[in-house]
Amino acid sequence: MKKKLLIFDLDGTLINTVNDLNKATNFALEKHHYPLRSIKQTTNDIGNGVAKLIERSVPLGTSKEEYLQILNEFKEYYKEHYFDNSFPYEGIKETLIKLKEMGYSLAVVSNKFNEGANALVNKYFKNIFDHIQGLEEPFKAKPSNDMVNYTMSKLGFNAKETLYIGDTNVDYETAKNANVDIVLVSYGYRSKEYLIKNIKNPHIIDHMWELIDYLR
């Protein structure tokens, strides 16, 4: 069946946000005199939402109370620094505009908290997406299919009409849980080698504009 709805992951698929996520993480960690995280470590920690990012960043044995304090400090800092060092990947906006002209409905589903997801998408891709869904109650984080199913329902499409585009194994598992096809990008937070090694027969593109040929 022809695809009609394209659902995109955000971090590592549309926008490179790792530098700002790393700075926000280290800001919170430094306040508690904890070891700082490298860009590589933060890159590997991304994928399951900011709560999991901080859980993976704090030292083992950190109390729940202190963990929650660090998470809150991370969020407060990050909200003031969404756009410092984050930027869309090459060719993303042009490809999205072309896909819109071709008649596709476009959506974002992200494990980033909803306020942050909307802020970033509206900053760089204003009026392009038909729906933006970040993590908020009552939804479960990906790889749960909650947000994907809600987005399909809200926009009036079924799983066979939907294609998911992401960059990690979390995205792959999300798509499978929602029974939708998936394309993975190799330029995001997981390397092409990692994707091939850890996912069975993935369809991978190296640049977002290759998605147009794939859909044709």
FIKOL-9674 format. One record per atom (N, C-alpha, C, O): atom name; y, x, z; residue in three letters. Coordinates in steps of 0.1 Angstrom, whole numbers. Example, Ala and Ser with C-alpha at 12.3 -4.5 7.8 and 13.67 -1.06 7.14 Angstrom:
# FIKOL-9674
{N,{-57,132,78},ALA};
{CA,{-45,123,78},ALA};
{C,{-33,132,78},ALA};
{O,{-33,142,85},ALA};
{N,{-22,128,71},SER};
{CA,{-11,137,71},SER};
{C,{0,129,79},SER};
{O,{11,134,80},SER};
//
This chain:
# FIKOL-9674
{N,{-12,8,0},MET};
{CA,{0,0,0},MET};
{C,{13,9,0},MET};
{O,{13,19,7},MET};
{N,{22,5,-8},LYS};
{CA,{35,12,-9},LYS};
{C,{42,13,5},LYS};
{O,{43,3,12},LYS};
{N,{47,25,8},LYS};
{CA,{54,26,21},LYS};
{C,{68,20,20},LYS};
{O,{75,21,9},LYS};
{N,{72,13,30},LYS};
{CA,{85,7,30},LYS};
{C,{94,11,42},LYS};
{O,{106,11,41},LYS};
{N,{87,15,53},LEU};
{CA,{94,20,65},LEU};
{C,{91,34,68},LEU};
{O,{79,38,69},LEU};
{N,{101,43,69},LEU};
{CA,{99,57,73},LEU};
{C,{104,59,87},LEU};
{O,{116,57,90},LEU};
{N,{95,63,96},ILE};
{CA,{99,66,110},ILE};
{C,{99,81,112},ILE};
{O,{89,87,110},ILE};
{N,{110,86,117},PHE};
{CA,{112,100,119},PHE};
{C,{112,104,134},PHE};
{O,{119,97,142},PHE};
{N,{105,115,137},ASP};
{CA,{108,121,150},ASP};
{C,{122,127,149},ASP};
{O,{127,129,138},ASP};
{N,{127,131,161},LEU};
{CA,{141,137,161},LEU};
{C,{141,152,163},LEU};
{O,{144,159,153},LEU};
{N,{138,156,175},ASP};
{CA,{138,171,178},ASP};
{C,{128,178,170},ASP};
{O,{116,176,171},ASP};
{N,{132,188,162},GLY};
{CA,{123,196,154},GLY};
{C,{119,190,141},GLY};
{O,{112,197,133},GLY};
{N,{124,178,138},THR};
{CA,{121,172,125},THR};
{C,{134,169,118},THR};
{O,{135,173,106},THR};
{N,{144,163,125},LEU};
{CA,{157,160,119},LEU};
{C,{167,171,123},LEU};
{O,{175,175,115},LEU};
{N,{167,174,136},ILE};
{CA,{177,182,142},ILE};
{C,{171,194,150},ILE};
{O,{161,191,157},ILE};
{N,{176,206,149},ASN};
{CA,{172,217,157},ASN};
{C,{180,217,170},ASN};
{O,{192,220,170},ASN};
{N,{174,212,181},THR};
{CA,{181,211,194},THR};
{C,{176,221,204},THR};
{O,{181,220,216},THR};
{N,{168,230,200},VAL};
{CA,{161,238,211},VAL};
{C,{171,247,218},VAL};
{O,{169,249,230},VAL};
{N,{182,252,212},ASN};
{CA,{191,260,219},ASN};
{C,{198,253,230},ASN};
{O,{200,258,241},ASN};
{N,{202,241,228},ASP};
{CA,{209,233,238},ASP};
{C,{199,228,249},ASP};
{O,{203,227,261},ASP};
{N,{187,225,245},LEU};
{CA,{177,221,255},LEU};
{C,{174,233,264},LEU};
{O,{172,232,276},LEU};
{N,{173,245,258},ASN};
{CA,{171,257,266},ASN};
{C,{182,260,276},ASN};
{O,{180,264,287},ASN};
{N,{194,259,271},LYS};
{CA,{206,261,279},LYS};
{C,{207,252,291},LYS};
{O,{210,255,302},LYS};
{N,{204,239,288},ALA};
{CA,{204,229,299},ALA};
{C,{193,231,309},ALA};
{O,{195,230,321},ALA};
{N,{181,235,304},THR};
{CA,{170,238,313},THR};
{C,{174,250,322},THR};
{O,{172,249,334},THR};
{N,{179,261,316},ASN};
{CA,{182,272,324},ASN};
{C,{194,270,333},ASN};
{O,{195,276,344},ASN};
{N,{203,261,330},PHE};
{CA,{214,258,339},PHE};
{C,{209,252,352},PHE};
{O,{213,256,363},PHE};
{N,{199,243,350},ALA};
{CA,{193,236,362},ALA};
{C,{184,246,370},ALA};
{O,{185,246,382},ALA};
{N,{177,254,363},LEU};
{CA,{168,263,370},LEU};
{C,{176,274,378},LEU};
{O,{173,277,389},LEU};
{N,{187,278,371},GLU};
{CA,{195,289,378},GLU};
{C,{201,284,391},GLU};
{O,{203,292,400},GLU};
{N,{205,271,391},LYS};
{CA,{211,266,404},LYS};
{C,{201,266,415},LYS};
{O,{205,267,427},LYS};
{N,{188,267,412},HIS};
{CA,{178,268,423},HIS};
{C,{171,281,424},HIS};
{O,{161,283,431},HIS};
{N,{178,291,417},HIS};
{CA,{173,305,417},HIS};
{C,{159,307,412},HIS};
{O,{151,315,417},HIS};
{N,{156,299,402},TYR};
{CA,{142,300,396},TYR};
{C,{143,308,383},TYR};
{O,{154,309,377},TYR};
{N,{132,314,379},PRO};
{CA,{132,322,366},PRO};
{C,{137,314,355},PRO};
{O,{133,302,353},PRO};
{N,{144,320,346},LEU};
{CA,{149,313,334},LEU};
{C,{138,313,323},LEU};
{O,{129,321,323},LEU};
{N,{140,304,313},ARG};
{CA,{130,302,303},ARG};
{C,{136,308,290},ARG};
{O,{148,307,287},ARG};
{N,{127,314,282},SER};
{CA,{131,319,269},SER};
{C,{132,308,259},SER};
{O,{126,297,261},SER};
{N,{138,311,247},ILE};
{CA,{138,301,236},ILE};
{C,{124,297,232},ILE};
{O,{121,286,230},ILE};
{N,{116,308,231},LYS};
{CA,{102,305,227},LYS};
{C,{94,296,237},LYS};
{O,{87,287,233},LYS};
{N,{96,299,250},GLN};
{CA,{90,290,260},GLN};
{C,{95,276,259},GLN};
{O,{86,267,259},GLN};
{N,{108,274,258},THR};
{CA,{113,260,256},THR};
{C,{108,254,244},THR};
{O,{104,242,244},THR};
{N,{107,261,233},THR};
{CA,{102,255,220},THR};
{C,{88,250,222},THR};
{O,{84,239,218},THR};
{N,{79,258,229},ASN};
{CA,{66,254,232},ASN};
{C,{65,242,241},ASN};
{O,{55,235,241},ASN};
{N,{75,241,250},ASP};
{CA,{74,230,260},ASP};
{C,{79,217,255},ASP};
{O,{77,207,261},ASP};
{N,{86,217,244},ILE};
{CA,{92,205,238},ILE};
{C,{81,196,232},ILE};
{O,{71,201,226},ILE};
{N,{83,183,233},GLY};
{CA,{74,174,225},GLY};
{C,{70,161,233},GLY};
{O,{67,151,227},GLY};
{N,{71,162,246},ASN};
{CA,{67,150,254},ASN};
{C,{78,144,262},ASN};
{O,{76,137,272},ASN};
{N,{91,148,259},GLY};
{CA,{102,142,266},GLY};
{C,{108,152,276},GLY};
{O,{101,162,279},GLY};
{N,{120,149,281},VAL};
{CA,{127,159,290},VAL};
{C,{120,160,303},VAL};
{O,{120,171,310},VAL};
{N,{114,149,308},ALA};
{CA,{107,150,321},ALA};
{C,{96,160,321},ALA};
{O,{94,168,330},ALA};
{N,{88,160,310},LYS};
{CA,{77,169,308},LYS};
{C,{82,183,306},LYS};
{O,{77,193,310},LYS};
{N,{94,184,298},LEU};
{CA,{100,197,296},LEU};
{C,{103,204,309},LEU};
{O,{100,216,311},LEU};
{N,{109,197,318},ILE};
{CA,{113,203,331},ILE};
{C,{101,205,340},ILE};
{O,{100,215,347},ILE};
{N,{91,196,339},GLU};
{CA,{78,198,346},GLU};
{C,{72,211,342},GLU};
{O,{66,218,350},GLU};
{N,{72,214,329},ARG};
{CA,{66,227,324},ARG};
{C,{75,239,327},ARG};
{O,{70,250,326},ARG};
{N,{88,237,330},SER};
{CA,{97,248,332},SER};
{C,{98,253,346},SER};
{O,{101,264,349},SER};
{N,{96,244,356},VAL};
{CA,{97,248,370},VAL};
{C,{85,255,374},VAL};
{O,{74,253,369},VAL};
{N,{86,264,384},PRO};
{CA,{75,271,389},PRO};
{C,{64,262,395},PRO};
{O,{67,251,400},PRO};
{N,{52,266,394},LEU};
{CA,{41,259,401},LEU};
{C,{43,258,416},LEU};
{O,{48,267,422},LEU};
{N,{41,246,421},GLY};
{CA,{43,244,435},GLY};
{C,{56,238,439},GLY};
{O,{59,236,450},GLY};
{N,{65,236,428},THR};
{CA,{78,230,431},THR};
{C,{76,216,436},THR};
{O,{68,208,431},THR};
{N,{83,212,447},SER};
{CA,{81,199,453},SER};
{C,{86,188,443},SER};
{O,{95,191,435},SER};
{N,{81,176,445},LYS};
{CA,{85,165,436},LYS};
{C,{100,162,438},LYS};
{O,{107,159,428},LYS};
{N,{105,163,450},GLU};
{CA,{119,161,453},GLU};
{C,{128,171,446},GLU};
{O,{138,167,440},GLU};
{N,{124,184,446},GLU};
{CA,{132,194,439},GLU};
{C,{131,192,424},GLU};
{O,{141,194,417},GLU};
{N,{119,189,420},TYR};
{CA,{117,187,405},TYR};
{C,{126,176,400},TYR};
{O,{133,178,390},TYR};
{N,{127,165,407},LEU};
{CA,{136,154,403},LEU};
{C,{150,158,404},LEU};
{O,{158,153,395},LEU};
{N,{154,166,413},GLN};
{CA,{168,171,414},GLN};
{C,{171,180,402},GLN};
{O,{182,178,396},GLN};
{N,{162,189,398},ILE};
{CA,{164,197,387},ILE};
{C,{164,189,374},ILE};
{O,{173,192,365},ILE};
{N,{156,179,373},LEU};
{CA,{156,170,361},LEU};
{C,{169,163,360},LEU};
{O,{175,162,349},LEU};
{N,{175,158,371},ASN};
{CA,{188,151,371},ASN};
{C,{199,161,367},ASN};
{O,{208,157,359},ASN};
{N,{198,173,372},GLU};
{CA,{209,183,369},GLU};
{C,{208,187,354},GLU};
{O,{218,189,348},GLU};
{N,{196,188,349},PHE};
{CA,{194,191,335},PHE};
{C,{201,180,326},PHE};
{O,{208,183,317},PHE};
{N,{198,167,330},LYS};
{CA,{203,156,322},LYS};
{C,{218,155,323},LYS};
{O,{225,153,312},LYS};
{N,{224,158,334},GLU};
{CA,{239,157,336},GLU};
{C,{245,168,327},GLU};
{O,{255,166,321},GLU};
{N,{239,180,327},TYR};
{CA,{245,191,319},TYR};
{C,{243,188,304},TYR};
{O,{252,190,297},TYR};
{N,{231,184,301},TYR};
{CA,{228,182,287},TYR};
{C,{237,171,280},TYR};
{O,{240,172,269},TYR};
{N,{240,160,288},LYS};
{CA,{248,150,283},LYS};
{C,{262,155,279},LYS};
{O,{269,149,271},LYS};
{N,{267,166,285},GLU};
{CA,{280,171,281},GLU};
{C,{279,182,271},GLU};
{O,{289,187,266},GLU};
{N,{266,185,266},HIS};
{CA,{264,196,257},HIS};
{C,{255,193,246},HIS};
{O,{248,202,241},HIS};
{N,{254,180,242},TYR};
{CA,{245,176,231},TYR};
{C,{247,184,218},TYR};
{O,{237,188,211},TYR};
{N,{259,187,215},PHE};
{CA,{263,192,202},PHE};
{C,{267,206,201},PHE};
{O,{271,211,191},PHE};
{N,{266,214,212},ASP};
{CA,{270,228,212},ASP};
{C,{264,236,202},ASP};
{O,{270,243,194},ASP};
{N,{250,236,202},ASN};
{CA,{243,245,193},ASN};
{C,{232,237,185},ASN};
{O,{222,244,181},ASN};
{N,{233,224,184},SER};
{CA,{223,216,177},SER};
{C,{228,212,163},SER};
{O,{240,209,162},SER};
{N,{219,212,153},PHE};
{CA,{224,209,140},PHE};
{C,{212,204,131},PHE};
{O,{201,208,134},PHE};
{N,{215,196,122},PRO};
{CA,{204,191,113},PRO};
{C,{198,202,105},PRO};
{O,{205,212,101},PRO};
{N,{185,201,102},TYR};
{CA,{179,211,93},TYR};
{C,{184,210,79},TYR};
{O,{190,200,75},TYR};
{N,{182,220,71},GLU};
{CA,{187,221,58},GLU};
{C,{182,209,49},GLU};
{O,{170,206,49},GLU};
{N,{191,202,42},GLY};
{CA,{187,192,33},GLY};
{C,{183,179,39},GLY};
{O,{179,170,32},GLY};
{N,{184,177,52},ILE};
{CA,{180,165,59},ILE};
{C,{189,153,55},ILE};
{O,{184,143,50},ILE};
{N,{202,155,57},LYS};
{CA,{211,143,55},LYS};
{C,{210,139,40},LYS};
{O,{210,127,37},LYS};
{N,{210,148,31},GLU};
{CA,{210,145,17},GLU};
{C,{197,137,13},GLU};
{O,{197,128,5},GLU};
{N,{186,142,19},THR};
{CA,{173,135,17},THR};
{C,{173,121,22},THR};
{O,{168,112,16},THR};
{N,{178,119,34},LEU};
{CA,{178,106,40},LEU};
{C,{187,97,32},LEU};
{O,{183,85,30},LEU};
{N,{198,101,27},ILE};
{CA,{207,93,19},ILE};
{C,{199,89,6},ILE};
{O,{200,77,2},ILE};
{N,{192,98,0},LYS};
{CA,{184,95,-12},LYS};
{C,{173,85,-9},LYS};
{O,{171,76,-17},LYS};
{N,{166,87,2},LEU};
{CA,{156,77,6},LEU};
{C,{162,63,8},LEU};
{O,{155,53,4},LEU};
{N,{173,63,14},LYS};
{CA,{180,50,16},LYS};
{C,{183,43,3},LYS};
{O,{182,31,1},LYS};
{N,{188,51,-7},GLU};
{CA,{192,46,-20},GLU};
{C,{179,41,-27},GLU};
{O,{180,32,-36},GLU};
{N,{168,47,-24},MET};
{CA,{155,43,-30},MET};
{C,{149,30,-24},MET};
{O,{139,25,-29},MET};
{N,{156,25,-14},GLY};
{CA,{152,13,-8},GLY};
{C,{144,13,4},GLY};
{O,{139,3,9},GLY};
{N,{141,25,10},TYR};
{CA,{133,26,22},TYR};
{C,{142,22,34},TYR};
{O,{154,25,35},TYR};
{N,{135,16,44},SER};
{CA,{141,14,57},SER};
{C,{138,26,65},SER};
{O,{127,32,64},SER};
{N,{148,31,73},LEU};
{CA,{146,44,80},LEU};
{C,{148,41,95},LEU};
{O,{157,33,99},LEU};
{N,{140,48,103},ALA};
{CA,{141,46,118},ALA};
{C,{138,60,124},ALA};
{O,{132,69,119},ALA};
{N,{143,61,137},VAL};
{CA,{140,73,145},VAL};
{C,{132,68,157},VAL};
{O,{136,58,164},VAL};
{N,{122,75,161},VAL};
{CA,{114,73,173},VAL};
{C,{113,86,180},VAL};
{O,{106,95,175},VAL};
{N,{119,88,192},SER};
{CA,{119,101,199},SER};
{C,{116,99,213},SER};
{O,{119,89,220},SER};
{N,{110,110,219},ASN};
{CA,{107,111,233},ASN};
{C,{120,115,241},ASN};
{O,{120,116,253},ASN};
{N,{131,119,233},LYS};
{CA,{143,122,240},LYS};
{C,{148,109,246},LYS};
{O,{147,98,241},LYS};
{N,{155,110,258},PHE};
{CA,{159,97,265},PHE};
{C,{169,90,255},PHE};
{O,{176,97,247},PHE};
{N,{169,77,256},ASN};
{CA,{175,69,246},ASN};
{C,{190,72,243},ASN};
{O,{195,72,232},ASN};
{N,{197,74,254},GLU};
{CA,{211,77,253},GLU};
{C,{214,90,244},GLU};
{O,{222,90,235},GLU};
{N,{206,100,247},GLY};
{CA,{207,113,239},GLY};
{C,{203,111,225},GLY};
{O,{209,117,216},GLY};
{N,{192,104,222},ALA};
{CA,{187,102,209},ALA};
{C,{198,95,200},ALA};
{O,{201,99,189},ALA};
{N,{204,84,206},ASN};
{CA,{214,77,199},ASN};
{C,{227,85,197},ASN};
{O,{233,85,186},ASN};
{N,{230,93,206},ALA};
{CA,{242,102,205},ALA};
{C,{241,112,194},ALA};
{O,{250,113,186},ALA};
{N,{229,118,193},LEU};
{CA,{227,128,183},LEU};
{C,{226,122,169},LEU};
{O,{232,127,159},LEU};
{N,{218,111,168},VAL};
{CA,{216,105,155},VAL};
{C,{230,100,149},VAL};
{O,{233,101,138},VAL};
{N,{237,93,158},ASN};
{CA,{250,87,154},ASN};
{C,{260,98,151},ASN};
{O,{270,96,143},ASN};
{N,{259,110,157},LYS};
{CA,{268,121,154},LYS};
{C,{266,126,140},LYS};
{O,{275,128,132},LYS};
{N,{253,129,136},TYR};
{CA,{250,136,124},TYR};
{C,{245,127,112},TYR};
{O,{246,130,101},TYR};
{N,{241,114,116},PHE};
{CA,{235,106,105},PHE};
{C,{240,91,107},PHE};
{O,{233,82,106},PHE};
{N,{253,90,109},LYS};
{CA,{259,77,112},LYS};
{C,{257,67,101},LYS};
{O,{259,71,89},LYS};
{N,{252,55,104},ASN};
{CA,{250,44,94},ASN};
{C,{239,46,85},ASN};
{O,{238,40,74},ASN};
{N,{230,56,87},ILE};
{CA,{219,59,79},ILE};
{C,{206,51,84},ILE};
{O,{198,46,75},ILE};
{N,{204,51,97},PHE};
{CA,{192,46,102},PHE};
{C,{193,31,106},PHE};
{O,{203,27,111},PHE};
{N,{182,24,104},ASP};
{CA,{182,9,107},ASP};
{C,{179,7,122},ASP};
{O,{182,-4,127},ASP};
{N,{172,17,128},HIS};
{CA,{169,16,142},HIS};
{C,{167,29,148},HIS};
{O,{161,38,142},HIS};
{N,{172,32,160},ILE};
{CA,{170,44,167},ILE};
{C,{164,41,181},ILE};
{O,{170,33,189},ILE};
{N,{152,46,183},GLN};
{CA,{146,43,196},GLN};
{C,{142,56,203},GLN};
{O,{133,63,199},GLN};
{N,{149,58,214},GLY};
{CA,{146,69,223},GLY};
{C,{138,64,235},GLY};
{O,{136,51,236},GLY};
{N,{134,72,244},LEU};
{CA,{125,68,255},LEU};
{C,{133,61,265},LEU};
{O,{144,66,270},LEU};
{N,{129,49,269},GLU};
{CA,{135,41,279},GLU};
{C,{125,31,284},GLU};
{O,{115,29,277},GLU};
{N,{128,25,296},GLU};
{CA,{119,14,300},GLU};
{C,{120,2,291},GLU};
{O,{130,-1,286},GLU};
{N,{109,-4,288},PRO};
{CA,{95,-3,294},PRO};
{C,{86,6,287},PRO};
{O,{74,5,289},PRO};
{N,{91,14,277},PHE};
{CA,{82,21,268},PHE};
{C,{76,33,275},PHE};
{O,{82,39,283},PHE};
{N,{63,36,270},LYS};
{CA,{57,49,274},LYS};
{C,{61,60,264},LYS};
{O,{63,57,252},LYS};
{N,{60,72,269},ALA};
{CA,{64,83,260},ALA};
{C,{53,85,249},ALA};
{O,{41,82,252},ALA};
{N,{56,90,237},LYS};
{CA,{46,94,228},LYS};
{C,{37,105,234},LYS};
{O,{42,113,242},LYS};
{N,{25,105,231},PRO};
{CA,{18,99,220},PRO};
{C,{14,84,221},PRO};
{O,{7,79,213},PRO};
{N,{19,77,232},SER};
{CA,{17,62,232},SER};
{C,{23,57,219},SER};
{O,{34,62,214},SER};
{N,{18,46,214},ASN};
{CA,{23,40,202},ASN};
{C,{34,29,206},ASN};
{O,{38,22,197},ASN};
{N,{38,28,218},ASP};
{CA,{47,17,222},ASP};
{C,{59,17,214},ASP};
{O,{63,6,208},ASP};
{N,{66,28,212},MET};
{CA,{79,28,205},MET};
{C,{78,26,190},MET};
{O,{86,20,184},MET};
{N,{67,31,185},VAL};
{CA,{64,30,170},VAL};
{C,{61,15,168},VAL};
{O,{67,9,158},VAL};
{N,{52,9,176},ASN};
{CA,{49,-5,174},ASN};
{C,{61,-14,175},ASN};
{O,{63,-24,168},ASN};
{N,{70,-11,185},TYR};
{CA,{82,-19,187},TYR};
{C,{91,-18,175},TYR};
{O,{97,-28,171},TYR};
{N,{92,-6,170},THR};
{CA,{101,-3,159},THR};
{C,{96,-11,146},THR};
{O,{104,-17,139},THR};
{N,{83,-10,144},MET};
{CA,{78,-17,132},MET};
{C,{80,-32,134},MET};
{O,{84,-39,124},MET};
{N,{78,-38,145},SER};
{CA,{80,-52,148},SER};
{C,{94,-56,146},SER};
{O,{97,-66,140},SER};
{N,{103,-48,152},LYS};
{CA,{117,-51,151},LYS};
{C,{122,-51,137},LYS};
{O,{131,-60,133},LYS};
{N,{117,-42,128},LEU};
{CA,{122,-41,115},LEU};
{C,{114,-50,105},LEU};
{O,{117,-51,93},LEU};
{N,{103,-55,110},GLY};
{CA,{95,-64,101},GLY};
{C,{85,-58,92},GLY};
{O,{83,-63,81},GLY};
{N,{79,-47,96},PHE};
{CA,{69,-40,88},PHE};
{C,{56,-38,96},PHE};
{O,{56,-39,108},PHE};
{N,{45,-37,88},ASN};
{CA,{32,-34,94},ASN};
{C,{28,-20,93},ASN};
{O,{35,-12,87},ASN};
{N,{17,-16,99},ALA};
{CA,{13,-2,99},ALA};
{C,{10,4,85},ALA};
{O,{14,15,83},ALA};
{N,{5,-4,77},LYS};
{CA,{1,1,63},LYS};
{C,{14,3,55},LYS};
{O,{14,11,46},LYS};
{N,{25,-3,59},GLU};
{CA,{38,-1,52},GLU};
{C,{46,10,57},GLU};
{O,{57,13,52},GLU};
{N,{41,16,68},THR};
{CA,{49,26,75},THR};
{C,{44,40,74},THR};
{O,{31,42,74},THR};
{N,{53,50,73},LEU};
{CA,{49,64,73},LEU};
{C,{57,71,84},LEU};
{O,{69,68,86},LEU};
{N,{50,79,92},TYR};
{CA,{57,86,103},TYR};
{C,{58,101,99},TYR};
{O,{50,107,93},TYR};
{N,{70,106,102},ILE};
{CA,{73,120,99},ILE};
{C,{76,128,111},ILE};
{O,{86,124,118},ILE};
{N,{69,138,115},GLY};
{CA,{71,146,127},GLY};
{C,{68,160,125},GLY};
{O,{65,165,114},GLY};
{N,{68,168,137},ASP};
{CA,{65,182,136},ASP};
{C,{55,188,146},ASP};
{O,{53,200,146},ASP};
{N,{49,179,154},THR};
{CA,{40,184,164},THR};
{C,{27,176,165},THR};
{O,{26,166,158},THR};
{N,{18,181,172},ASN};
{CA,{5,174,174},ASN};
{C,{8,161,182},ASN};
{O,{0,152,181},ASN};
{N,{18,161,190},VAL};
{CA,{22,148,197},VAL};
{C,{25,137,187},VAL};
{O,{22,126,188},VAL};
{N,{33,141,177},ASP};
{CA,{36,132,166},ASP};
{C,{24,127,159},ASP};
{O,{22,115,155},ASP};
{N,{15,136,156},TYR};
{CA,{2,133,149},TYR};
{C,{-6,123,157},TYR};
{O,{-10,113,152},TYR};
{N,{-7,125,170},GLU};
{CA,{-14,116,179},GLU};
{C,{-7,103,180},GLU};
{O,{-14,92,180},GLU};
{N,{6,103,180},THR};
{CA,{13,90,180},THR};
{C,{11,82,168},THR};
{O,{8,70,169},THR};
{N,{11,88,156},ALA};
{CA,{9,81,144},ALA};
{C,{-5,75,144},ALA};
{O,{-8,64,139},ALA};
{N,{-15,83,148},LYS};
{CA,{-29,79,148},LYS};
{C,{-31,67,157},LYS};
{O,{-38,57,154},LYS};
{N,{-24,68,169},ASN};
{CA,{-25,57,179},ASN};
{C,{-19,44,173},ASN};
{O,{-23,33,177},ASN};
{N,{-9,45,164},ALA};
{CA,{-3,34,158},ALA};
{C,{-9,30,145},ALA};
{O,{-5,20,139},ALA};
{N,{-19,37,141},ASN};
{CA,{-26,34,128},ASN};
{C,{-17,35,116},ASN};
{O,{-19,28,106},ASN};
{N,{-8,45,117},VAL};
{CA,{1,47,105},VAL};
{C,{-1,61,99},VAL};
{O,{-6,70,107},VAL};
{N,{1,63,87},ASP};
{CA,{0,76,80},ASP};
{C,{11,85,85},ASP};
{O,{22,81,90},ASP};
{N,{8,98,84},ILE};
{CA,{18,108,89},ILE};
{C,{19,120,80},ILE};
{O,{10,124,74},ILE};
{N,{32,125,79},VAL};
{CA,{35,137,72},VAL};
{C,{41,146,83},VAL};
{O,{50,142,90},VAL};
{N,{37,159,83},LEU};
{CA,{42,169,93},LEU};
{C,{50,179,86},LEU};
{O,{47,183,75},LEU};
{N,{61,183,92},VAL};
{CA,{70,194,86},VAL};
{C,{67,207,93},VAL};
{O,{63,208,105},VAL};
{N,{68,218,85},SER};
{CA,{63,231,90},SER};
{C,{75,239,96},SER};
{O,{73,250,101},SER};
{N,{87,234,95},TYR};
{CA,{99,242,99},TYR};
{C,{103,239,113},TYR};
{O,{113,244,118},TYR};
{N,{96,229,120},GLY};
{CA,{101,225,133},GLY};
{C,{95,234,145},GLY};
{O,{95,246,144},GLY};
{N,{91,227,155},TYR};
{CA,{87,234,168},TYR};
{C,{73,239,168},TYR};
{O,{69,245,178},TYR};
{N,{65,235,158},ARG};
{CA,{51,241,157},ARG};
{C,{50,247,143},ARG};
{O,{53,241,133},ARG};
{N,{44,259,142},SER};
{CA,{43,266,130},SER};
{C,{33,259,121},SER};
{O,{24,251,125},SER};
{N,{33,262,108},LYS};
{CA,{23,257,99},LYS};
{C,{9,261,103},LYS};
{O,{0,254,102},LYS};
{N,{8,274,107},GLU};
{CA,{-5,279,111},GLU};
{C,{-10,271,123},GLU};
{O,{-22,268,124},GLU};
{N,{-2,268,133},TYR};
{CA,{-6,260,144},TYR};
{C,{-10,246,140},TYR};
{O,{-21,241,145},TYR};
{N,{-3,240,131},LEU};
{CA,{-6,226,127},LEU};
{C,{-20,226,120},LEU};
{O,{-28,217,122},LEU};
{N,{-22,236,111},ILE};
{CA,{-35,236,104},ILE};
{C,{-46,239,113},ILE};
{O,{-57,234,111},ILE};
{N,{-44,247,123},LYS};
{CA,{-55,251,132},LYS};
{C,{-58,240,142},LYS};
{O,{-70,238,145},LYS};
{N,{-48,232,146},ASN};
{CA,{-50,222,157},ASN};
{C,{-51,208,152},ASN};
{O,{-54,199,160},ASN};
{N,{-49,205,139},ILE};
{CA,{-49,192,134},ILE};
{C,{-59,191,122},ILE};
{O,{-58,200,113},ILE};
{N,{-67,181,121},LYS};
{CA,{-77,180,110},LYS};
{C,{-70,175,98},LYS};
{O,{-65,164,97},LYS};
{N,{-70,183,87},ASN};
{CA,{-65,180,74},ASN};
{C,{-51,174,74},ASN};
{O,{-49,163,69},ASN};
{N,{-42,181,80},PRO};
{CA,{-28,175,81},PRO};
{C,{-21,176,67},PRO};
{O,{-24,185,59},PRO};
{N,{-13,166,64},HIS};
{CA,{-4,167,52},HIS};
{C,{9,173,57},HIS};
{O,{16,167,65},HIS};
{N,{12,185,52},ILE};
{CA,{23,193,56},ILE};
{C,{33,195,45},ILE};
{O,{29,198,34},ILE};
{N,{46,193,48},ILE};
{CA,{57,197,38},ILE};
{C,{65,208,45},ILE};
{O,{67,208,57},ILE};
{N,{71,217,36},ASP};
{CA,{79,228,41},ASP};
{C,{94,225,41},ASP};
{O,{101,231,48},ASP};
{N,{98,215,34},HIS};
{CA,{112,210,33},HIS};
{C,{112,195,33},HIS};
{O,{103,189,27},HIS};
{N,{122,189,39},MET};
{CA,{122,175,40},MET};
{C,{123,168,26},MET};
{O,{118,157,24},MET};
{N,{130,175,16},TRP};
{CA,{131,169,3},TRP};
{C,{118,167,-4},TRP};
{O,{117,160,-14},TRP};
{N,{108,175,0},GLU};
{CA,{94,173,-5},GLU};
{C,{89,159,-2},GLU};
{O,{79,154,-9},GLU};
{N,{94,152,8},LEU};
{CA,{90,139,11},LEU};
{C,{92,129,0},LEU};
{O,{84,120,-2},LEU};
{N,{102,131,-8},ILE};
{CA,{105,122,-20},ILE};
{C,{94,123,-30},ILE};
{O,{89,112,-34},ILE};
{N,{89,135,-33},ASP};
{CA,{78,136,-42},ASP};
{C,{65,130,-36},ASP};
{O,{57,124,-43},ASP};
{N,{63,132,-24},TYR};
{CA,{51,127,-17},TYR};
{C,{51,112,-18},TYR};
{O,{41,106,-21},TYR};
{N,{62,105,-16},LEU};
{CA,{63,91,-16},LEU};
{C,{61,85,-30},LEU};
{O,{57,74,-32},LEU};
{N,{65,93,-40},ARG};
{CA,{64,89,-54},ARG};
{C,{49,90,-59},ARG};
{O,{46,86,-70},ARG};
//
